[in-house]
Amino acid sequence: MSETTAILPAVTDAMALEAESVSAWFGDHKVLDRVSLAMPARMVTALIGPSGCGKSTFLRILNRMHELVPSASLAGEVRLGGDDIYDTGVKVVDARKKIGMVFQKPNPFPAMSIYDNVVAGLKLTGTRVPRTGKDDLVEECLTKAGLWLEVHDRLRRPGGALSGGQQQRLCIARSLAVRPQVLLMDEPCSALDPTSTRRIEETIHELAGEVTIVIVTHNMQQAARVSQQCAFFLAEQGQPGHIVESGPTDRMFGAPDDPRTADYVNGRFG
Ligand SMILES: Nc1ncnc2c1ncn2[C@@H]1O[C@H](COP(=O)(O)OP(=O)(O)OP(=O)(O)O)[C@@H](O)[C@H]1O
């Protein structure tokens, strides 16, 4: 458990996230080159592009996970609500509390109950919630994650006994428990069947009104369905990844400025 304790915010308060001239390296291998992107509050931003162009690395930089890799380094700024999350005064645990992450593969604590899985994020980040408020918080988060109706009568059963799609929604509920301002999602549906995928997409729609969402997806239909803005990443001929163009999803799919974007979104490469 973290040494810090903080009171849970009363409500989720979505904030804009802004990356400015972000470059990234693994050792001396540069994988991102001066990526700038504004991710407005209460909007879904989709990061798209072929494999290896640096989307996941960029996402991990947005909540300070890149620095977990020993050889990793970066340059540039990431601002949440105008404040640099890499400022020396900002604790990593506080940045990750405000900017949550949902991974490709659902990763609930399998032996832990559904209830305890939801509140696990509070313990991990040292966030205090009054004992009497925990039940309400669990219901709130499971409801927002679209799982409450399916699990409300078996909250003490293990999280690992749920289906893959339900486990992913449990992970979303766990992320929501600390009331983050931003939720990052790294291909959250790639391990799921089409029905579970639809269910997660509905959840993303419902959450978008109150939390800023950034999602990496290889699925162009999904990017078109869930996002309001897209950023197209590309790493050409051994060069580091960069953003070719970004903008409203309708324009990125309907009339992009760059022919490489048109080729990618229309499935002509990648
Ligand atoms: N832990 C790591 N150590 C060294 N190199 C890494 C590491 N993680 C990623 N890379 C390299 O960084 C580059 C970008 O990888 P990244 O996973 O960010 O791309 P991506 O666009 O998310 O790919 P995908 O769509 O396949 O997940 C690749 O060249 C990859 O090999």
The ligand as a Tripos MOL2 file, in Angstrom:
@<TRIPOS>MOLECULE
LIG
   31    33     1     0     0
SMALL
NO_CHARGES

@<TRIPOS>ATOM
      1 N1          9.7600   -2.5440  -23.4710 N.pl3     1 LIG1
      2 C1         10.3080   -2.2570  -24.6600 C.ar      1 LIG1
      3 N2         11.6470   -2.3350  -24.8490 N.ar      1 LIG1
      4 C2         12.2040   -2.0420  -26.0320 C.ar      1 LIG1
      5 N3         11.5200   -1.6250  -27.1220 N.ar      1 LIG1
      6 C3         10.1740   -1.5210  -26.9860 C.ar      1 LIG1
      7 C4          9.4960   -1.8380  -25.7630 C.ar      1 LIG1
      8 N4          8.1630   -1.6390  -25.9530 N.ar      1 LIG1
      9 C5          8.0250   -1.2280  -27.2210 C.ar      1 LIG1
     10 N5          9.2200   -1.1540  -27.8510 N.ar      1 LIG1
     11 C6          9.4500   -0.7330  -29.2360 C.3       1 LIG1
     12 O1          8.8850    0.5610  -29.4030 O.3       1 LIG1
     13 C7          8.2810    0.6810  -30.6820 C.3       1 LIG1
     14 C8          6.8230    1.1140  -30.5090 C.3       1 LIG1
     15 O2          6.1200    0.0580  -29.8550 O.3       1 LIG1
     16 P1          4.6220    0.2250  -29.3780 P.3       1 LIG1
     17 O3          4.2330   -1.0140  -28.6630 O.co2     1 LIG1
     18 O4          4.4860    1.5140  -28.6590 O.co2     1 LIG1
     19 O5          3.8550    0.3440  -30.7640 O.3       1 LIG1
     20 P2          2.3070    0.1480  -31.0810 P.3       1 LIG1
     21 O6          1.9790    1.1180  -32.1520 O.co2     1 LIG1
     22 O7          1.5250    0.2570  -29.8190 O.co2     1 LIG1
     23 O8          2.2730   -1.3310  -31.6190 O.3       1 LIG1
     24 P3          1.0780   -2.4100  -31.5480 P.3       1 LIG1
     25 O9         -0.0450   -1.7890  -32.3050 O.co2     1 LIG1
     26 O10         1.6530   -3.6150  -32.2230 O.co2     1 LIG1
     27 O11         0.7690   -2.6190  -30.0890 O.co2     1 LIG1
     28 C9          8.4530   -0.6600  -31.3750 C.3       1 LIG1
     29 O12         9.6030   -0.5580  -32.2130 O.3       1 LIG1
     30 C10         8.7130   -1.6120  -30.2330 C.3       1 LIG1
     31 O13         9.5160   -2.6950  -30.6480 O.3       1 LIG1
@<TRIPOS>BOND
     1     1     2 1
     2     2     3 ar
     3     2     7 ar
     4     3     4 ar
     5     4     5 ar
     6     5     6 ar
     7     6     7 ar
     8     6    10 ar
     9     7     8 ar
    10     8     9 ar
    11     9    10 ar
    12    10    11 1
    13    11    12 1
    14    11    30 1
    15    12    13 1
    16    13    14 1
    17    13    28 1
    18    14    15 1
    19    15    16 1
    20    16    17 2
    21    16    18 1
    22    16    19 1
    23    19    20 1
    24    20    21 2
    25    20    22 1
    26    20    23 1
    27    23    24 1
    28    24    25 2
    29    24    26 1
    30    24    27 1
    31    28    29 1
    32    28    30 1
    33    30    31 1
@<TRIPOS>SUBSTRUCTURE
     1 LIG1         1 GROUP 0 **** ****
